[in-house]
Amino acid sequence: MDEKKKVGSGCEHRTTIRSLTEQRNLINRLSRIEGQVRGIKRMVENDAYCPDILIQVSAVNAALNSFNKVLLSEHLRTCVTEDILMGNEETIDELVVVLQKLMK
């Protein structure tokens, strides 16, 4: 069930109204990432071998990149598309700035 929390545009006033399904999926991803970071902390506390820790850090980075891809994709399909259709091309400039930050 993909219900909307509110009716209308999902990207007003610099907030995004997400469906319950989308919100749940994003939170689940973040919860898994949070668990991975706690695991890395335990590894450091337990004096784990550095390469083992580095591999886990790489896994967290990959998970965060995956999260970003999902969130960016949804942003493009909703907020950016809606703004362009409404003639608000400033959204493109904002998107360029965000992409530049993501690609550092």
Gaussian input, Z-matrix of N, CA and C with variables (Angstrom, degrees):
# hf/3-21g

backbone

0 1
 N
 C     1     B1
 C     2     B2     1     A1
 N     3     B3     2     A2     1     D1
 C     4     B4     3     A3     2     D2
 C     5     B5     4     A4     3     D3
 N     6     B6     5     A5     4     D4
 C     7     B7     6     A6     5     D5
 C     8     B8     7     A7     6     D6
 N     9     B9     8     A8     7     D7
 C    10    B10     9     A9     8     D8
 C    11    B11    10    A10     9     D9
 N    12    B12    11    A11    10    D10
 C    13    B13    12    A12    11    D11
 C    14    B14    13    A13    12    D12
 N    15    B15    14    A14    13    D13
 C    16    B16    15    A15    14    D14
 C    17    B17    16    A16    15    D15
 N    18    B18    17    A17    16    D16
 C    19    B19    18    A18    17    D17
 C    20    B20    19    A19    18    D18
 N    21    B21    20    A20    19    D19
 C    22    B22    21    A21    20    D20
 C    23    B23    22    A22    21    D21
 N    24    B24    23    A23    22    D22
 C    25    B25    24    A24    23    D23
 C    26    B26    25    A25    24    D24
 N    27    B27    26    A26    25    D25
 C    28    B28    27    A27    26    D26
 C    29    B29    28    A28    27    D27
 N    30    B30    29    A29    28    D28
 C    31    B31    30    A30    29    D29
 C    32    B32    31    A31    30    D30
 N    33    B33    32    A32    31    D31
 C    34    B34    33    A33    32    D32
 C    35    B35    34    A34    33    D33
 N    36    B36    35    A35    34    D34
 C    37    B37    36    A36    35    D35
 C    38    B38    37    A37    36    D36
 N    39    B39    38    A38    37    D37
 C    40    B40    39    A39    38    D38
 C    41    B41    40    A40    39    D39
 N    42    B42    41    A41    40    D40
 C    43    B43    42    A42    41    D41
 C    44    B44    43    A43    42    D42
 N    45    B45    44    A44    43    D43
 C    46    B46    45    A45    44    D44
 C    47    B47    46    A46    45    D45
 N    48    B48    47    A47    46    D46
 C    49    B49    48    A48    47    D47
 C    50    B50    49    A49    48    D48
 N    51    B51    50    A50    49    D49
 C    52    B52    51    A51    50    D50
 C    53    B53    52    A52    51    D51
 N    54    B54    53    A53    52    D52
 C    55    B55    54    A54    53    D53
 C    56    B56    55    A55    54    D54
 N    57    B57    56    A56    55    D55
 C    58    B58    57    A57    56    D56
 C    59    B59    58    A58    57    D57
 N    60    B60    59    A59    58    D58
 C    61    B61    60    A60    59    D59
 C    62    B62    61    A61    60    D60
 N    63    B63    62    A62    61    D61
 C    64    B64    63    A63    62    D62
 C    65    B65    64    A64    63    D63
 N    66    B66    65    A65    64    D64
 C    67    B67    66    A66    65    D65
 C    68    B68    67    A67    66    D66
 N    69    B69    68    A68    67    D67
 C    70    B70    69    A69    68    D68
 C    71    B71    70    A70    69    D69
 N    72    B72    71    A71    70    D70
 C    73    B73    72    A72    71    D71
 C    74    B74    73    A73    72    D72
 N    75    B75    74    A74    73    D73
 C    76    B76    75    A75    74    D74
 C    77    B77    76    A76    75    D75
 N    78    B78    77    A77    76    D76
 C    79    B79    78    A78    77    D77
 C    80    B80    79    A79    78    D78
 N    81    B81    80    A80    79    D79
 C    82    B82    81    A81    80    D80
 C    83    B83    82    A82    81    D81
 N    84    B84    83    A83    82    D82
 C    85    B85    84    A84    83    D83
 C    86    B86    85    A85    84    D84
 N    87    B87    86    A86    85    D85
 C    88    B88    87    A87    86    D86
 C    89    B89    88    A88    87    D87
 N    90    B90    89    A89    88    D88
 C    91    B91    90    A90    89    D89
 C    92    B92    91    A91    90    D90
 N    93    B93    92    A92    91    D91
 C    94    B94    93    A93    92    D92
 C    95    B95    94    A94    93    D93
 N    96    B96    95    A95    94    D94
 C    97    B97    96    A96    95    D95
 C    98    B98    97    A97    96    D96
 N    99    B99    98    A98    97    D97
 C   100   B100    99    A99    98    D98
 C   101   B101   100   A100    99    D99
 N   102   B102   101   A101   100   D100
 C   103   B103   102   A102   101   D101
 C   104   B104   103   A103   102   D102
 N   105   B105   104   A104   103   D103
 C   106   B106   105   A105   104   D104
 C   107   B107   106   A106   105   D105
 N   108   B108   107   A107   106   D106
 C   109   B109   108   A108   107   D107
 C   110   B110   109   A109   108   D108
 N   111   B111   110   A110   109   D109
 C   112   B112   111   A111   110   D110
 C   113   B113   112   A112   111   D111
 N   114   B114   113   A113   112   D112
 C   115   B115   114   A114   113   D113
 C   116   B116   115   A115   114   D114
 N   117   B117   116   A116   115   D115
 C   118   B118   117   A117   116   D116
 C   119   B119   118   A118   117   D117
 N   120   B120   119   A119   118   D118
 C   121   B121   120   A120   119   D119
 C   122   B122   121   A121   120   D120
 N   123   B123   122   A122   121   D121
 C   124   B124   123   A123   122   D122
 C   125   B125   124   A124   123   D123
 N   126   B126   125   A125   124   D124
 C   127   B127   126   A126   125   D125
 C   128   B128   127   A127   126   D126
 N   129   B129   128   A128   127   D127
 C   130   B130   129   A129   128   D128
 C   131   B131   130   A130   129   D129
 N   132   B132   131   A131   130   D130
 C   133   B133   132   A132   131   D131
 C   134   B134   133   A133   132   D132
 N   135   B135   134   A134   133   D133
 C   136   B136   135   A135   134   D134
 C   137   B137   136   A136   135   D135
 N   138   B138   137   A137   136   D136
 C   139   B139   138   A138   137   D137
 C   140   B140   139   A139   138   D138
 N   141   B141   140   A140   139   D139
 C   142   B142   141   A141   140   D140
 C   143   B143   142   A142   141   D141
 N   144   B144   143   A143   142   D142
 C   145   B145   144   A144   143   D143
 C   146   B146   145   A145   144   D144
 N   147   B147   146   A146   145   D145
 C   148   B148   147   A147   146   D146
 C   149   B149   148   A148   147   D147
 N   150   B150   149   A149   148   D148
 C   151   B151   150   A150   149   D149
 C   152   B152   151   A151   150   D150
 N   153   B153   152   A152   151   D151
 C   154   B154   153   A153   152   D152
 C   155   B155   154   A154   153   D153
 N   156   B156   155   A155   154   D154
 C   157   B157   156   A156   155   D155
 C   158   B158   157   A157   156   D156
 N   159   B159   158   A158   157   D157
 C   160   B160   159   A159   158   D158
 C   161   B161   160   A160   159   D159
 N   162   B162   161   A161   160   D160
 C   163   B163   162   A162   161   D161
 C   164   B164   163   A163   162   D162
 N   165   B165   164   A164   163   D163
 C   166   B166   165   A165   164   D164
 C   167   B167   166   A166   165   D165
 N   168   B168   167   A167   166   D166
 C   169   B169   168   A168   167   D167
 C   170   B170   169   A169   168   D168
 N   171   B171   170   A170   169   D169
 C   172   B172   171   A171   170   D170
 C   173   B173   172   A172   171   D171
 N   174   B174   173   A173   172   D172
 C   175   B175   174   A174   173   D173
 C   176   B176   175   A175   174   D174
 N   177   B177   176   A176   175   D175
 C   178   B178   177   A177   176   D176
 C   179   B179   178   A178   177   D177
 N   180   B180   179   A179   178   D178
 C   181   B181   180   A180   179   D179
 C   182   B182   181   A181   180   D180
 N   183   B183   182   A182   181   D181
 C   184   B184   183   A183   182   D182
 C   185   B185   184   A184   183   D183
 N   186   B186   185   A185   184   D184
 C   187   B187   186   A186   185   D185
 C   188   B188   187   A187   186   D186
 N   189   B189   188   A188   187   D187
 C   190   B190   189   A189   188   D188
 C   191   B191   190   A190   189   D189
 N   192   B192   191   A191   190   D190
 C   193   B193   192   A192   191   D191
 C   194   B194   193   A193   192   D192
 N   195   B195   194   A194   193   D193
 C   196   B196   195   A195   194   D194
 C   197   B197   196   A196   195   D195
 N   198   B198   197   A197   196   D196
 C   199   B199   198   A198   197   D197
 C   200   B200   199   A199   198   D198
 N   201   B201   200   A200   199   D199
 C   202   B202   201   A201   200   D200
 C   203   B203   202   A202   201   D201
 N   204   B204   203   A203   202   D202
 C   205   B205   204   A204   203   D203
 C   206   B206   205   A205   204   D204
 N   207   B207   206   A206   205   D205
 C   208   B208   207   A207   206   D206
 C   209   B209   208   A208   207   D207
 N   210   B210   209   A209   208   D208
 C   211   B211   210   A210   209   D209
 C   212   B212   211   A211   210   D210
 N   213   B213   212   A212   211   D211
 C   214   B214   213   A213   212   D212
 C   215   B215   214   A214   213   D213
 N   216   B216   215   A215   214   D214
 C   217   B217   216   A216   215   D215
 C   218   B218   217   A217   216   D216
 N   219   B219   218   A218   217   D217
 C   220   B220   219   A219   218   D218
 C   221   B221   220   A220   219   D219
 N   222   B222   221   A221   220   D220
 C   223   B223   222   A222   221   D221
 C   224   B224   223   A223   222   D222
 N   225   B225   224   A224   223   D223
 C   226   B226   225   A225   224   D224
 C   227   B227   226   A226   225   D225
 N   228   B228   227   A227   226   D226
 C   229   B229   228   A228   227   D227
 C   230   B230   229   A229   228   D228
 N   231   B231   230   A230   229   D229
 C   232   B232   231   A231   230   D230
 C   233   B233   232   A232   231   D231
 N   234   B234   233   A233   232   D232
 C   235   B235   234   A234   233   D233
 C   236   B236   235   A235   234   D234
 N   237   B237   236   A236   235   D235
 C   238   B238   237   A237   236   D236
 C   239   B239   238   A238   237   D237
 N   240   B240   239   A239   238   D238
 C   241   B241   240   A240   239   D239
 C   242   B242   241   A241   240   D240
 N   243   B243   242   A242   241   D241
 C   244   B244   243   A243   242   D242
 C   245   B245   244   A244   243   D243
 N   246   B246   245   A245   244   D244
 C   247   B247   246   A246   245   D245
 C   248   B248   247   A247   246   D246
 N   249   B249   248   A248   247   D247
 C   250   B250   249   A249   248   D248
 C   251   B251   250   A250   249   D249
 N   252   B252   251   A251   250   D250
 C   253   B253   252   A252   251   D251
 C   254   B254   253   A253   252   D252
 N   255   B255   254   A254   253   D253
 C   256   B256   255   A255   254   D254
 C   257   B257   256   A256   255   D255
 N   258   B258   257   A257   256   D256
 C   259   B259   258   A258   257   D257
 C   260   B260   259   A259   258   D258
 N   261   B261   260   A260   259   D259
 C   262   B262   261   A261   260   D260
 C   263   B263   262   A262   261   D261
 N   264   B264   263   A263   262   D262
 C   265   B265   264   A264   263   D263
 C   266   B266   265   A265   264   D264
 N   267   B267   266   A266   265   D265
 C   268   B268   267   A267   266   D266
 C   269   B269   268   A268   267   D267
 N   270   B270   269   A269   268   D268
 C   271   B271   270   A270   269   D269
 C   272   B272   271   A271   270   D270
 N   273   B273   272   A272   271   D271
 C   274   B274   273   A273   272   D272
 C   275   B275   274   A274   273   D273
 N   276   B276   275   A275   274   D274
 C   277   B277   276   A276   275   D275
 C   278   B278   277   A277   276   D276
 N   279   B279   278   A278   277   D277
 C   280   B280   279   A279   278   D278
 C   281   B281   280   A280   279   D279
 N   282   B282   281   A281   280   D280
 C   283   B283   282   A282   281   D281
 C   284   B284   283   A283   282   D282
 N   285   B285   284   A284   283   D283
 C   286   B286   285   A285   284   D284
 C   287   B287   286   A286   285   D285
 N   288   B288   287   A287   286   D286
 C   289   B289   288   A288   287   D287
 C   290   B290   289   A289   288   D288
 N   291   B291   290   A290   289   D289
 C   292   B292   291   A291   290   D290
 C   293   B293   292   A292   291   D291
 N   294   B294   293   A293   292   D292
 C   295   B295   294   A294   293   D293
 C   296   B296   295   A295   294   D294
 N   297   B297   296   A296   295   D295
 C   298   B298   297   A297   296   D296
 C   299   B299   298   A298   297   D297
 N   300   B300   299   A299   298   D298
 C   301   B301   300   A300   299   D299
 C   302   B302   301   A301   300   D300
 N   303   B303   302   A302   301   D301
 C   304   B304   303   A303   302   D302
 C   305   B305   304   A304   303   D303
 N   306   B306   305   A305   304   D304
 C   307   B307   306   A306   305   D305
 C   308   B308   307   A307   306   D306
 N   309   B309   308   A308   307   D307
 C   310   B310   309   A309   308   D308
 C   311   B311   310   A310   309   D309

   B1=1.4471
   B2=1.5152
   B3=1.3447
   B4=1.4454
   B5=1.5265
   B6=1.3307
   B7=1.4521
   B8=1.5220
   B9=1.3233
   B10=1.4535
   B11=1.5179
   B12=1.3314
   B13=1.4564
   B14=1.5252
   B15=1.3465
   B16=1.4570
   B17=1.5123
   B18=1.2999
   B19=1.4576
   B20=1.5237
   B21=1.3301
   B22=1.4551
   B23=1.5025
   B24=1.3306
   B25=1.4522
   B26=1.5162
   B27=1.3254
   B28=1.4487
   B29=1.5051
   B30=1.3377
   B31=1.4621
   B32=1.5199
   B33=1.2835
   B34=1.4510
   B35=1.5165
   B36=1.3274
   B37=1.4618
   B38=1.5248
   B39=1.3473
   B40=1.4559
   B41=1.5248
   B42=1.3103
   B43=1.4667
   B44=1.5208
   B45=1.3086
   B46=1.4662
   B47=1.5137
   B48=1.3110
   B49=1.4590
   B50=1.5268
   B51=1.3245
   B52=1.4633
   B53=1.5270
   B54=1.3138
   B55=1.4572
   B56=1.5293
   B57=1.3019
   B58=1.4669
   B59=1.5230
   B60=1.3222
   B61=1.4623
   B62=1.5217
   B63=1.3336
   B64=1.4615
   B65=1.5259
   B66=1.3124
   B67=1.4615
   B68=1.5291
   B69=1.3127
   B70=1.4656
   B71=1.5281
   B72=1.3420
   B73=1.4607
   B74=1.5230
   B75=1.3303
   B76=1.4659
   B77=1.5290
   B78=1.3089
   B79=1.4730
   B80=1.5216
   B81=1.3301
   B82=1.4725
   B83=1.5212
   B84=1.3299
   B85=1.4673
   B86=1.5321
   B87=1.3248
   B88=1.4680
   B89=1.5248
   B90=1.3057
   B91=1.4671
   B92=1.5211
   B93=1.3337
   B94=1.4679
   B95=1.5302
   B96=1.3299
   B97=1.4630
   B98=1.5238
   B99=1.3144
   B100=1.4687
   B101=1.5294
   B102=1.3163
   B103=1.4630
   B104=1.5198
   B105=1.3357
   B106=1.4561
   B107=1.5258
   B108=1.3228
   B109=1.4674
   B110=1.5286
   B111=1.3288
   B112=1.4761
   B113=1.5247
   B114=1.3386
   B115=1.4615
   B116=1.5232
   B117=1.3227
   B118=1.4623
   B119=1.5282
   B120=1.3004
   B121=1.4713
   B122=1.5246
   B123=1.3340
   B124=1.4733
   B125=1.5210
   B126=1.3299
   B127=1.4661
   B128=1.5279
   B129=1.3183
   B130=1.4747
   B131=1.5182
   B132=1.3341
   B133=1.4726
   B134=1.5289
   B135=1.3274
   B136=1.4631
   B137=1.5312
   B138=1.3396
   B139=1.4688
   B140=1.5299
   B141=1.3211
   B142=1.4683
   B143=1.5317
   B144=1.2841
   B145=1.4594
   B146=1.5408
   B147=1.3299
   B148=1.4709
   B149=1.5328
   B150=1.3360
   B151=1.4717
   B152=1.5313
   B153=1.3241
   B154=1.4678
   B155=1.5320
   B156=1.3331
   B157=1.4690
   B158=1.5244
   B159=1.3246
   B160=1.4642
   B161=1.5239
   B162=1.3098
   B163=1.4659
   B164=1.5233
   B165=1.3260
   B166=1.4648
   B167=1.5297
   B168=1.3287
   B169=1.4670
   B170=1.5261
   B171=1.3241
   B172=1.4591
   B173=1.5257
   B174=1.3152
   B175=1.4679
   B176=1.5319
   B177=1.3293
   B178=1.4672
   B179=1.5265
   B180=1.3328
   B181=1.4673
   B182=1.5240
   B183=1.3114
   B184=1.4664
   B185=1.5337
   B186=1.3251
   B187=1.4694
   B188=1.5254
   B189=1.3320
   B190=1.4653
   B191=1.5255
   B192=1.3299
   B193=1.4579
   B194=1.5271
   B195=1.3157
   B196=1.4561
   B197=1.5301
   B198=1.3207
   B199=1.4584
   B200=1.5321
   B201=1.3414
   B202=1.4625
   B203=1.5191
   B204=1.3297
   B205=1.4602
   B206=1.5286
   B207=1.3175
   B208=1.4651
   B209=1.5249
   B210=1.3280
   B211=1.4656
   B212=1.5287
   B213=1.3261
   B214=1.4610
   B215=1.5204
   B216=1.3036
   B217=1.4605
   B218=1.5204
   B219=1.3080
   B220=1.4662
   B221=1.5265
   B222=1.3274
   B223=1.4699
   B224=1.5290
   B225=1.3363
   B226=1.4688
   B227=1.5226
   B228=1.3405
   B229=1.4679
   B230=1.5270
   B231=1.3166
   B232=1.4728
   B233=1.5285
   B234=1.2886
   B235=1.4670
   B236=1.5187
   B237=1.3180
   B238=1.4672
   B239=1.5217
   B240=1.3181
   B241=1.4594
   B242=1.5254
   B243=1.3344
   B244=1.4696
   B245=1.5166
   B246=1.3367
   B247=1.4596
   B248=1.5223
   B249=1.3145
   B250=1.4654
   B251=1.5297
   B252=1.3261
   B253=1.4638
   B254=1.5201
   B255=1.3368
   B256=1.4640
   B257=1.5339
   B258=1.3337
   B259=1.4514
   B260=1.5175
   B261=1.3220
   B262=1.4672
   B263=1.5245
   B264=1.3034
   B265=1.4556
   B266=1.5238
   B267=1.3301
   B268=1.4667
   B269=1.5269
   B270=1.3116
   B271=1.4616
   B272=1.5278
   B273=1.3133
   B274=1.4598
   B275=1.5223
   B276=1.3342
   B277=1.4662
   B278=1.5280
   B279=1.3299
   B280=1.4649
   B281=1.5226
   B282=1.3219
   B283=1.4586
   B284=1.5271
   B285=1.3227
   B286=1.4631
   B287=1.5192
   B288=1.3329
   B289=1.4648
   B290=1.5305
   B291=1.3183
   B292=1.4707
   B293=1.5246
   B294=1.3180
   B295=1.4663
   B296=1.5280
   B297=1.3206
   B298=1.4648
   B299=1.5260
   B300=1.3300
   B301=1.4665
   B302=1.5260
   B303=1.3282
   B304=1.4566
   B305=1.5189
   B306=1.3319
   B307=1.4566
   B308=1.5204
   B309=1.3046
   B310=1.4799
   B311=1.4881
   A1=107.66
   A2=117.50
   A3=122.61
   A4=109.41
   A5=116.48
   A6=121.58
   A7=110.63
   A8=115.78
   A9=121.11
   A10=107.65
   A11=115.87
   A12=119.67
   A13=110.69
   A14=116.45
   A15=121.77
   A16=108.56
   A17=115.62
   A18=120.79
   A19=107.39
   A20=116.76
   A21=120.56
   A22=111.32
   A23=114.16
   A24=120.54
   A25=110.52
   A26=115.44
   A27=120.55
   A28=114.38
   A29=118.94
   A30=120.86
   A31=111.87
   A32=117.14
   A33=120.45
   A34=110.12
   A35=115.28
   A36=122.42
   A37=112.81
   A38=116.01
   A39=123.31
   A40=112.77
   A41=116.39
   A42=122.92
   A43=106.65
   A44=115.78
   A45=119.96
   A46=108.99
   A47=115.34
   A48=120.92
   A49=106.49
   A50=116.02
   A51=121.04
   A52=109.68
   A53=114.51
   A54=117.86
   A55=107.77
   A56=115.82
   A57=119.49
   A58=110.65
   A59=116.91
   A60=120.70
   A61=110.84
   A62=116.72
   A63=120.31
   A64=110.93
   A65=116.62
   A66=120.43
   A67=110.98
   A68=116.80
   A69=121.54
   A70=110.60
   A71=117.18
   A72=121.04
   A73=111.83
   A74=117.08
   A75=120.63
   A76=111.14
   A77=116.53
   A78=120.45
   A79=110.21
   A80=117.82
   A81=120.39
   A82=111.19
   A83=116.64
   A84=120.05
   A85=110.48
   A86=115.67
   A87=119.71
   A88=111.75
   A89=117.06
   A90=120.44
   A91=111.40
   A92=116.43
   A93=119.52
   A94=110.66
   A95=116.33
   A96=120.47
   A97=110.07
   A98=115.93
   A99=120.83
   A100=110.43
   A101=116.68
   A102=120.72
   A103=111.82
   A104=116.92
   A105=120.30
   A106=110.68
   A107=117.28
   A108=121.08
   A109=110.02
   A110=117.26
   A111=119.43
   A112=110.46
   A113=116.71
   A114=120.69
   A115=111.55
   A116=117.18
   A117=120.88
   A118=110.01
   A119=116.47
   A120=120.31
   A121=110.00
   A122=116.53
   A123=120.14
   A124=111.07
   A125=116.31
   A126=119.73
   A127=110.83
   A128=116.36
   A129=120.31
   A130=109.80
   A131=116.17
   A132=120.08
   A133=111.71
   A134=116.76
   A135=121.87
   A136=113.00
   A137=115.68
   A138=121.38
   A139=113.02
   A140=116.62
   A141=120.53
   A142=110.17
   A143=115.68
   A144=123.90
   A145=109.23
   A146=116.66
   A147=122.25
   A148=113.80
   A149=119.02
   A150=117.73
   A151=113.07
   A152=117.44
   A153=120.00
   A154=110.63
   A155=115.83
   A156=120.40
   A157=109.54
   A158=116.35
   A159=120.50
   A160=111.49
   A161=117.28
   A162=120.93
   A163=110.26
   A164=116.55
   A165=119.85
   A166=111.49
   A167=116.50
   A168=119.95
   A169=109.46
   A170=116.52
   A171=120.56
   A172=110.74
   A173=117.05
   A174=121.10
   A175=110.60
   A176=116.86
   A177=120.46
   A178=109.85
   A179=116.52
   A180=119.39
   A181=110.81
   A182=117.35
   A183=121.38
   A184=110.52
   A185=116.80
   A186=120.77
   A187=110.71
   A188=117.11
   A189=120.40
   A190=110.70
   A191=117.30
   A192=120.13
   A193=110.95
   A194=116.37
   A195=120.84
   A196=110.65
   A197=116.77
   A198=121.94
   A199=109.73
   A200=116.08
   A201=120.58
   A202=111.56
   A203=117.77
   A204=121.33
   A205=110.54
   A206=116.66
   A207=120.72
   A208=110.22
   A209=116.58
   A210=121.01
   A211=110.56
   A212=117.35
   A213=120.90
   A214=110.84
   A215=117.55
   A216=121.53
   A217=110.92
   A218=116.37
   A219=120.37
   A220=110.64
   A221=116.82
   A222=121.15
   A223=110.32
   A224=116.75
   A225=120.41
   A226=111.55
   A227=115.89
   A228=120.00
   A229=112.86
   A230=116.73
   A231=118.79
   A232=110.97
   A233=117.03
   A234=122.05
   A235=113.09
   A236=117.04
   A237=120.45
   A238=110.20
   A239=117.39
   A240=121.12
   A241=110.95
   A242=116.75
   A243=120.69
   A244=111.18
   A245=116.82
   A246=120.15
   A247=111.79
   A248=117.87
   A249=120.99
   A250=110.28
   A251=116.17
   A252=119.63
   A253=112.07
   A254=117.02
   A255=121.78
   A256=111.35
   A257=117.29
   A258=120.86
   A259=115.12
   A260=117.33
   A261=121.52
   A262=108.99
   A263=116.57
   A264=120.95
   A265=112.90
   A266=117.82
   A267=120.91
   A268=110.33
   A269=115.77
   A270=121.27
   A271=110.84
   A272=117.16
   A273=120.41
   A274=109.95
   A275=116.89
   A276=120.46
   A277=110.81
   A278=116.24
   A279=120.78
   A280=110.70
   A281=116.42
   A282=121.47
   A283=110.82
   A284=117.98
   A285=121.60
   A286=110.40
   A287=117.46
   A288=121.51
   A289=110.24
   A290=117.04
   A291=121.28
   A292=110.31
   A293=116.98
   A294=120.24
   A295=111.58
   A296=117.07
   A297=119.94
   A298=110.60
   A299=116.84
   A300=120.39
   A301=111.66
   A302=116.76
   A303=120.45
   A304=112.61
   A305=116.34
   A306=120.41
   A307=113.47
   A308=117.82
   A309=120.28
   A310=110.72
   D1=123.75
   D2=-173.38
   D3=-114.95
   D4=68.62
   D5=-175.10
   D6=-79.98
   D7=149.94
   D8=171.99
   D9=-94.00
   D10=144.17
   D11=178.49
   D12=-74.82
   D13=-35.97
   D14=178.18
   D15=-134.16
   D16=159.53
   D17=176.66
   D18=-91.58
   D19=145.61
   D20=177.05
   D21=111.40
   D22=-170.52
   D23=-177.37
   D24=-60.90
   D25=139.93
   D26=-178.34
   D27=-86.55
   D28=-2.68
   D29=-171.92
   D30=-131.09
   D31=54.13
   D32=-179.31
   D33=-101.52
   D34=148.09
   D35=173.66
   D36=53.25
   D37=40.25
   D38=176.29
   D39=57.29
   D40=31.90
   D41=169.19
   D42=-129.29
   D43=163.08
   D44=179.16
   D45=-128.43
   D46=124.83
   D47=174.91
   D48=-87.68
   D49=116.57
   D50=-178.58
   D51=-105.96
   D52=152.54
   D53=173.65
   D54=-65.26
   D55=159.17
   D56=178.70
   D57=-61.87
   D58=-37.07
   D59=179.43
   D60=-65.14
   D61=-47.39
   D62=179.56
   D63=-61.46
   D64=-45.74
   D65=179.77
   D66=-60.90
   D67=-44.28
   D68=179.69
   D69=-61.35
   D70=-43.79
   D71=179.38
   D72=-62.61
   D73=-43.71
   D74=179.20
   D75=-64.62
   D76=-43.29
   D77=179.96
   D78=-65.14
   D79=-39.82
   D80=177.66
   D81=-61.20
   D82=-42.83
   D83=177.53
   D84=-60.77
   D85=-46.21
   D86=-179.58
   D87=-64.21
   D88=-36.54
   D89=178.15
   D90=-64.49
   D91=-39.93
   D92=177.05
   D93=-65.00
   D94=-41.46
   D95=178.62
   D96=-63.46
   D97=-42.32
   D98=178.13
   D99=-59.29
   D100=-41.98
   D101=177.47
   D102=-64.00
   D103=-38.63
   D104=177.41
   D105=-63.52
   D106=-41.65
   D107=-179.85
   D108=-65.75
   D109=-40.72
   D110=176.16
   D111=-61.85
   D112=-37.69
   D113=177.06
   D114=-62.75
   D115=-40.01
   D116=177.49
   D117=-64.72
   D118=-40.80
   D119=177.96
   D120=-59.59
   D121=-44.32
   D122=178.23
   D123=-62.52
   D124=-38.64
   D125=178.29
   D126=-60.51
   D127=-42.74
   D128=178.62
   D129=-65.05
   D130=-45.06
   D131=179.31
   D132=-60.75
   D133=-31.75
   D134=-177.76
   D135=-95.87
   D136=13.86
   D137=176.75
   D138=57.64
   D139=42.47
   D140=178.36
   D141=-64.93
   D142=157.55
   D143=179.66
   D144=-63.71
   D145=131.44
   D146=-174.34
   D147=-51.10
   D148=-47.91
   D149=179.69
   D150=-59.93
   D151=-33.87
   D152=177.42
   D153=-64.23
   D154=-40.81
   D155=178.42
   D156=-65.87
   D157=-44.39
   D158=-178.86
   D159=-60.17
   D160=-37.74
   D161=178.26
   D162=-64.34
   D163=-40.57
   D164=178.63
   D165=-68.47
   D166=-37.16
   D167=176.71
   D168=-63.15
   D169=-40.09
   D170=177.20
   D171=-61.53
   D172=-38.80
   D173=178.60
   D174=-64.50
   D175=-39.32
   D176=177.81
   D177=-65.47
   D178=-43.06
   D179=177.90
   D180=-59.46
   D181=-42.47
   D182=178.90
   D183=-63.70
   D184=-40.48
   D185=179.26
   D186=-65.55
   D187=-40.30
   D188=177.75
   D189=-66.63
   D190=-39.55
   D191=177.07
   D192=-63.04
   D193=-39.76
   D194=177.63
   D195=-64.16
   D196=-42.11
   D197=176.66
   D198=-58.88
   D199=-46.32
   D200=178.94
   D201=-59.26
   D202=-41.02
   D203=-179.30
   D204=-63.06
   D205=-43.67
   D206=179.62
   D207=-64.03
   D208=-46.27
   D209=-177.86
   D210=-66.63
   D211=-43.38
   D212=179.06
   D213=-63.29
   D214=-42.77
   D215=178.94
   D216=-58.54
   D217=-46.21
   D218=179.38
   D219=-65.20
   D220=-39.59
   D221=178.88
   D222=-61.50
   D223=-43.08
   D224=179.16
   D225=-64.21
   D226=-40.88
   D227=-177.21
   D228=-71.68
   D229=-24.13
   D230=-175.61
   D231=-112.56
   D232=-80.55
   D233=-172.11
   D234=-57.35
   D235=-51.11
   D236=-176.81
   D237=-64.59
   D238=-46.28
   D239=179.70
   D240=-60.35
   D241=-46.84
   D242=179.91
   D243=-60.24
   D244=-45.33
   D245=-178.58
   D246=-63.88
   D247=-41.71
   D248=179.62
   D249=-64.65
   D250=-43.17
   D251=178.42
   D252=-63.01
   D253=-28.57
   D254=178.94
   D255=-88.91
   D256=2.31
   D257=177.19
   D258=86.04
   D259=8.74
   D260=-179.73
   D261=-90.37
   D262=86.22
   D263=-176.80
   D264=-82.05
   D265=-4.31
   D266=174.56
   D267=-62.06
   D268=-24.92
   D269=178.55
   D270=-60.15
   D271=-33.79
   D272=178.77
   D273=-64.87
   D274=-43.33
   D275=177.62
   D276=-60.99
   D277=-42.37
   D278=177.88
   D279=-62.00
   D280=-42.75
   D281=179.73
   D282=-63.24
   D283=-41.01
   D284=178.21
   D285=-60.12
   D286=-43.69
   D287=179.00
   D288=-62.46
   D289=-43.87
   D290=179.45
   D291=-62.40
   D292=-45.74
   D293=179.96
   D294=-63.03
   D295=-38.19
   D296=177.42
   D297=-62.42
   D298=-40.18
   D299=178.20
   D300=-67.83
   D301=-37.83
   D302=179.55
   D303=-68.50
   D304=-27.06
   D305=-175.19
   D306=-93.56
   D307=10.90
   D308=179.05
   D309=-67.88

